[in-house]
Amino acid sequence: MIDAERIKEHAEVIGADGVHVGTVDRIEGGRIKLTRKDSGEGSHKGHHHFVPLDLVVDIEGDTVRLSADGDVAVSFEEEEGGKSVH
């Protein structure tokens, strides 16, 4: 498992394919909480989303790399309260 303390606030989160997934707000409950600006559109706009720390494979400075491609990682995102975003 990755050392979550190495993940910096405002670090970029990217998928295995190099696609931007979000920006770190903070670590919360074993998950990366993304900033609201990366919340998407429609009914999810303006809500924080989360990515499980289990998807993190590497941390390089201000970049957090995930094991899943960007489009797949987004399917793992959860809103506050643990509701899955699909």
C-alpha positions as CSV (number, residue, x, y, z in Angstrom):
1,M,0.0,0.0,0.0
2,I,1.1,3.5,-0.8
3,D,2.2,6.0,2.0
4,A,-0.8,8.3,1.9
5,E,1.2,11.0,3.8
6,R,3.2,11.5,0.6
7,I,0.1,12.7,-1.2
8,K,0.1,16.5,-1.3
9,E,-2.8,18.8,-1.3
10,H,-3.5,20.2,-4.8
11,A,-1.5,17.3,-6.4
12,E,-2.8,16.2,-9.8
13,V,-4.4,12.7,-9.9
14,I,-3.9,11.0,-13.3
15,G,-5.0,7.6,-14.6
16,A,-2.7,4.9,-15.9
17,D,-3.4,6.3,-19.4
18,G,-2.2,9.8,-18.4
19,V,-5.8,11.3,-18.3
20,H,-6.5,13.9,-15.6
21,V,-8.9,12.5,-13.0
22,G,-8.8,15.3,-10.5
23,T,-7.0,17.4,-8.0
24,V,-6.3,16.4,-4.4
25,D,-8.3,18.3,-1.8
26,R,-7.1,16.0,1.1
27,I,-7.0,12.4,2.3
28,E,-10.1,11.4,4.1
29,G,-11.0,7.9,5.4
30,G,-8.7,5.9,3.2
31,R,-9.7,7.8,0.1
32,I,-8.5,10.8,-1.9
33,K,-11.0,13.6,-1.7
34,L,-11.0,15.5,-5.0
35,T,-11.6,19.3,-5.2
36,R,-15.0,20.4,-6.2
37,K,-13.7,21.9,-9.5
38,D,-13.2,18.3,-10.7
39,S,-16.7,17.3,-9.8
40,G,-18.0,17.0,-13.4
41,E,-21.3,18.3,-14.8
42,G,-25.0,17.9,-14.2
43,S,-26.3,16.7,-10.9
44,H,-22.7,15.9,-9.6
45,K,-21.4,19.4,-10.2
46,G,-20.2,21.1,-7.1
47,H,-19.9,17.9,-5.0
48,H,-16.7,16.5,-3.8
49,H,-15.8,13.1,-5.2
50,F,-13.5,10.4,-3.8
51,V,-11.0,7.9,-5.3
52,P,-9.9,4.9,-3.2
53,L,-6.2,4.9,-2.1
54,D,-6.1,1.3,-3.3
55,L,-5.9,2.7,-6.9
56,V,-2.7,4.7,-6.2
57,V,0.4,3.0,-7.6
58,D,2.9,5.9,-7.5
59,I,3.5,9.4,-6.2
60,E,5.9,11.6,-8.2
61,G,6.2,15.0,-6.6
62,D,2.8,16.7,-7.3
63,T,1.4,13.9,-9.3
64,V,-0.5,10.9,-8.1
65,R,-0.7,8.0,-10.5
66,L,-3.5,5.5,-10.5
67,S,-3.5,1.8,-11.6
68,A,-6.8,2.3,-13.5
69,D,-7.2,4.4,-16.7
70,G,-8.9,7.8,-16.2
71,D,-12.3,6.7,-17.4
72,V,-12.3,3.6,-15.2
73,A,-11.0,5.6,-12.1
74,V,-13.9,8.0,-12.5
75,S,-16.3,5.1,-12.2
76,F,-14.8,4.4,-8.8
77,E,-15.4,7.9,-7.6
78,E,-17.8,8.3,-4.7
79,E,-19.7,11.3,-3.4
80,E,-19.7,12.1,0.3
81,G,-21.7,9.5,2.1
82,G,-20.2,6.7,0.0
83,K,-22.7,6.8,-2.9
84,S,-21.1,5.5,-6.0
85,V,-21.0,7.8,-9.1
86,H,-21.8,5.7,-12.2
